[in-house]
Amino acid sequence: LHAGAVVTLADTACGFGCLANLPEGATSFTTVELKSNFMRTATEGVVRAEAELRHGGRRTQVWDAQVQDEQERVLALFRCTQMILYR
């Protein structure tokens, strides 16, 4: 599994979480920083990502995500900072 695909999956999970948790008056967000640690890869099967909010401020949110394979082995750990956008 290409590392870029793992990062995309994790960033998307965090992005959907951020979108669902935008503060009142916010219109959007953008990823301003991300870090990935890869433990292993997958050569077949299904992978999934789960994201968790670590900091939910008015200007930034920090999210952690974990990408796992079907056997629930951790493929990657991911952290990102989202900048909250207002009009």
C-alpha positions as CSV (number, residue, x, y, z in Angstrom):
1,L,0.0,0.0,0.0
2,H,1.5,3.3,-1.1
3,A,2.2,5.7,1.8
4,G,0.4,8.5,0.0
5,A,-2.8,6.5,0.1
6,V,-2.4,6.0,3.8
7,V,-1.8,9.7,4.5
8,T,-4.8,10.6,2.2
9,L,-7.1,8.2,4.1
10,A,-6.0,9.5,7.5
11,D,-6.2,13.2,6.5
12,T,-9.7,12.6,5.0
13,A,-10.9,11.0,8.3
14,C,-9.6,14.0,10.2
15,G,-11.0,16.4,7.7
16,F,-14.5,14.9,8.0
17,G,-14.2,15.2,11.8
18,C,-13.1,18.8,11.6
19,L,-16.0,19.6,9.2
20,A,-18.5,18.1,11.7
21,N,-17.0,20.1,14.5
22,L,-16.5,23.5,13.0
23,P,-17.1,26.3,15.6
24,E,-20.1,28.6,15.1
25,G,-19.4,31.1,12.3
26,A,-16.6,29.1,10.7
27,T,-17.1,28.4,7.0
28,S,-14.3,25.9,6.3
29,F,-10.8,24.6,7.3
30,T,-7.5,23.6,5.8
31,T,-4.8,21.3,6.9
32,V,-1.7,23.4,7.9
33,E,0.5,20.6,9.3
34,L,0.6,16.8,9.3
35,K,2.9,14.1,10.5
36,S,2.8,10.4,9.8
37,N,4.5,7.4,11.4
38,F,4.4,4.2,9.5
39,M,4.6,0.8,11.3
40,R,3.8,-1.6,8.5
41,T,2.1,-2.0,5.2
42,A,-0.8,-4.0,3.8
43,T,-0.6,-6.0,0.6
44,E,-4.3,-7.0,0.5
45,G,-7.6,-6.6,2.2
46,V,-9.3,-3.6,3.7
47,V,-7.8,-0.7,5.7
48,R,-9.7,1.7,7.8
49,A,-8.9,5.0,9.6
50,E,-10.4,6.4,12.8
51,A,-9.8,10.0,13.8
52,E,-10.1,11.6,17.3
53,L,-10.2,15.3,18.2
54,R,-7.4,16.3,20.5
55,H,-7.9,20.1,20.6
56,G,-11.0,21.9,19.4
57,G,-10.2,25.6,19.4
58,R,-11.8,28.6,17.5
59,R,-8.7,29.0,15.3
60,T,-7.2,25.5,15.2
61,Q,-8.1,21.9,15.7
62,V,-5.6,19.1,16.3
63,W,-6.6,15.6,15.3
64,D,-5.0,12.1,15.7
65,A,-5.8,9.2,13.4
66,Q,-4.9,5.6,13.3
67,V,-4.9,3.5,10.2
68,Q,-5.4,-0.3,10.7
69,D,-5.7,-3.4,8.6
70,E,-8.4,-6.1,8.8
71,Q,-6.6,-7.8,11.7
72,E,-6.6,-4.4,13.6
73,R,-2.8,-4.1,13.3
74,V,-1.7,-0.5,13.2
75,L,-0.3,0.5,9.8
76,A,0.2,4.2,10.6
77,L,-0.3,6.9,13.2
78,F,-1.2,10.4,12.0
79,R,-1.5,13.8,13.6
80,C,-2.7,17.0,11.8
81,T,-3.5,20.6,12.7
82,Q,-6.5,22.2,10.9
83,M,-6.7,25.9,10.6
84,I,-10.3,27.1,11.0
85,L,-11.5,29.6,8.3
86,Y,-14.0,32.4,8.7
87,R,-15.3,34.8,6.1
